[in-house]
Amino acid sequence: MREEEVETAIKVVVVGNGAVGKSSMIQRYCKGIFTKDYKKTIGVDFLERQIEVNGEDVRLMLWDTAGQEEFDAITKAYYRGAQACVVAYSIVDRDSFEAVEEWKKKVNEEVGEIATVLVQNKIDLVDEAVVTAEEAEEQATRLNLKFYKTSVKDNTYVDDVFRFLAERYLAEVNSTTDEGTTQKIGSTSFFTTSNSTHTKRPDKKDTIVLHPSKRRTHGKKNLFSKCVIL
């Protein structure tokens, strides 16, 4: 009998103001295409891609959430169960830059501290930038987030964003498993060093432990036929 294959599935939510390039980012990453025509996401959209990380099959399930306030009640429900997050803003949209901390807070309120990166998109429009390099770096440092400058149009560093999230998440989980101890999750030390440990959230009494989702493929690696959010 053929041994069943098991792969890891990681739910990633992509958040940020409207028109910063969230939909274009996951389209570029999952389908390799780019369109400059902007269409507002209504609620949420979903795409997925399988990659290999250190010899392990990983399926990234990417949830593109609407950036408009009127969809907050809908999109918050889709944050639940997320194991990684991309907070995105546009280099030519000052409001989206200033909203970054609030987007991070919204996700953390639903799922606690998870692997998160900060993405400054549309760097191909650097001549029109309304955010300085110093401001961008200061914000990333203050929020303690790994920082990427991307151009979805030119496909600059898009793959790096999602590979980093997969590697970071698996490294944390594997470290917990190898040590046989429970690592706590907190906001103060997640991305400081490669061997950092988590601290407890001040508003929670119980320790939260992240474990990647596993699914049996029975030798097949087709896309999911459906996805259910619990």
C-alpha angles and dihedrals in degrees: 000000000000113000113245115248118231123202134185120243120201122190112218123187120203113206139174141103121315119277096022092116104263096137092042090051096057091040089054093046098044102031104021092234135120131199125183093204109106119221119178113240111237107214105318141338128201136210133158141202134188120222137167119244117188091333094313123116110236127185113202112205106200120201115196109202129200114258098208119103093231089069096052095106091053100042096046090065089058093055090070113103092019115147098186138022141203116205108196136189136169124248088221096049115073094185092057090052092051091048095058097095092049092052091051090049092052092054094044091052089059103038108011122233113342135165103294137176131193115225126196104197134195096040086156083077094055091132088065095044119145093183119070123225090242092053092049094050093045092053093050091049094047092050091042093233133146105249128217129181108208142179111201089187092058094031091239114169094335093125090046092060096058096037090054091052092050093047094045094048094047092045091055093047094045091048090054091049095046094049093045089225136112116251117206124226123230143146100247106069113016098112103020099100138353091254098041121138130216128252128212120268107249093227096052129073097193127069115244117218122195119215124179118243114252127202131180114236098190088221093309128103102190122147117272113276089214141354125219125196115209 
